Amino acid sequence: MDVNISLIADAIKFNISERQRQNFNSPFKTVPAMKITKLAVSAVYQERYKGLGTFMIATAVTIARTCNETLFACRFITLDADVEHNETVLDFYKKNSFFDNEELINKNRKTISMRKDIYN
């Protein structure tokens, strides 16, 4: 498969200090999200179509906003960045406005939980 993206409904937790630092005022312990479970672009397509991964993320944001308006609540896009198999993946996601989920940081994990606010 040359290009692949898979999405599911998700929810994330904010710790108290993270809520305060980001000025996120929600009365709920968890916040609804949509998770990218798979985002893959083959090496051939990466070379041929620059920006395809970024386009796929933008499309996921559009889908999340549409779901928020018509189907179910969604405030964030989440994902687990596979740092074990791709050391540069964090740079790619940070370039696309993702940041670490502090509640789930674990130095020994093979993935890094990240999120993107679909309205910022």
C-alpha positions in Angstrom: 0.0 0.0 0.0 1.4 3.4 -1.0 -0.7 5.7 1.2 -2.8 4.8 4.3 -4.6 6.6 7.0 -6.9 5.1 9.6 -9.0 7.0 12.1 -11.0 6.1 15.3 -12.8 7.9 18.0 -10.7 8.5 21.1 -10.5 10.6 24.3 -7.6 12.1 26.2 -6.9 13.0 29.8 -5.4 16.3 30.9 -3.5 16.6 34.2 -4.3 19.7 36.3 -1.1 21.6 35.6 -1.4 20.9 31.9 -5.0 22.3 31.9 -3.8 25.5 33.7 -0.7 26.0 31.5 -2.8 25.7 28.3 -5.7 27.6 29.7 -8.0 24.7 28.8 -11.2 25.1 30.8 -13.3 22.0 30.5 -15.2 20.5 33.5 -14.6 16.9 32.2 -11.6 14.7 33.1 -11.5 13.4 29.6 -11.8 15.3 26.3 -13.2 13.8 23.1 -10.7 13.2 20.2 -10.2 11.4 16.9 -7.1 9.2 16.8 -4.9 8.6 13.8 -4.1 4.9 14.3 -2.1 4.6 11.1 -0.5 7.2 8.8 1.8 5.8 6.2 3.3 7.1 2.9 5.6 4.8 1.0 9.1 6.0 0.3 8.3 6.3 -3.4 5.3 8.5 -2.8 7.2 10.6 -0.2 9.7 11.4 -2.9 7.2 11.9 -5.7 4.5 13.8 -3.7 6.1 16.2 -1.2 3.7 17.2 1.6 1.4 14.2 1.2 1.6 13.3 5.0 0.9 16.9 5.9 -2.1 16.8 3.5 -3.4 13.6 5.1 -3.2 15.2 8.6 -5.1 18.3 7.3 -7.7 16.0 5.9 -8.0 14.2 9.2 -8.6 17.6 10.9 -11.3 18.4 8.4 -13.0 15.1 9.1 -12.7 15.7 12.9 -14.3 19.1 12.5 -17.1 17.7 10.4 -17.7 15.0 13.0 -17.8 17.6 15.7 -20.5 19.4 13.9 -22.6 16.5 12.8 -21.8 13.2 14.5 -19.9 13.3 17.8 -17.8 15.6 19.9 -14.1 16.0 18.9 -11.6 18.6 20.1 -8.3 17.0 19.4 -6.5 14.7 16.9 -4.4 12.2 18.8 -1.8 9.6 17.7 1.0 7.4 19.0 4.2 8.4 17.2 6.3 5.3 16.5 9.7 6.5 17.6 11.1 2.9 17.7 10.9 2.5 13.9 11.3 6.1 12.8 13.4 8.5 14.8 12.4 11.6 12.7 8.7 11.1 13.1 8.5 13.4 16.1 9.9 16.3 14.0 7.3 15.6 11.3 4.4 15.7 13.9 5.7 18.7 15.7 6.0 20.5 12.3 2.3 19.7 12.0 1.4 21.3 15.4 1.3 18.1 17.5 2.7 18.1 21.0 3.2 15.5 23.7 0.3 14.3 25.9 2.0 15.0 29.2 -0.4 12.6 31.1 1.0 9.7 29.0 4.7 10.5 28.9 6.8 7.5 29.6 10.5 7.5 28.8 10.6 3.7 28.1 7.7 3.6 25.6 8.2 2.7 21.9 5.6 5.3 21.0 5.0 8.9 22.1 1.4 9.9 22.7 0.7 13.2 20.9 -2.2 15.5 20.2 -3.3 18.5 18.0 -6.0 20.9 18.9 -8.3 21.0 15.8 -9.2 24.6 16.5 -5.8 26.1 17.0 
